[in-house]
């Protein structure tokens, strides 16, 4: 459970699922059209007196290696009180579309690096970790599970060590796909539609204890 206090900064980072058309302006109205703006809007409506600041430094196409390379300017230098991370699907995708895999040991190494750096350089920071997710649409996405499942387990293991809150998105999207067709949640299996982003936001807020 997170500890939310007046004047805190909450920073979201990751790949295109987080980026989602965001702007670097820092305004709450420039967080993109994905789950960060859903979270910011809901918390702003429910707890306006806290005067929270929200930042989004997601970049489309990023892998864990990219996040590591930009972690200092895009995360540490902002000195957030809460850091929310969603990364990993492009480390899987590049194996299948361009024969450029991210070996499991390198994925774990780079992810551990950013988590250790965050704990070391931002004393008292709270970390939210979300596992990468995938729905089998189109059907050939099913073969990605061999690579994705290993990375999901890595994220879960690291979350036991470092996370103040963890959101098991892969399981949540699988459960949602039992209620409505997969394309309703994520038309290409990777990038959520609006209901998919709302699903992430609701579960982020629940996992945070808010």
Secondary structure, 3 states (H helix, E strand, C coil): CCCCCCCCEEEEEECHHHHCCCCCCCCHHHCCCCHHHHHHHHHHHHCHHHCCEEEECCCCCCCHHHHHHHHHHHCHHHCCCEEEEECCHHHHHHHHHCCCCCCHHHHHHHHHHHHHHHHHHCCCCEEEEECCCCCCCCHHHHHHHHHHHHHHHHHHHHHHHHCCEEECHHHHHHHHCCCCCHHHHCCCCCCCCHHHHHHHHHHHHHHCCC
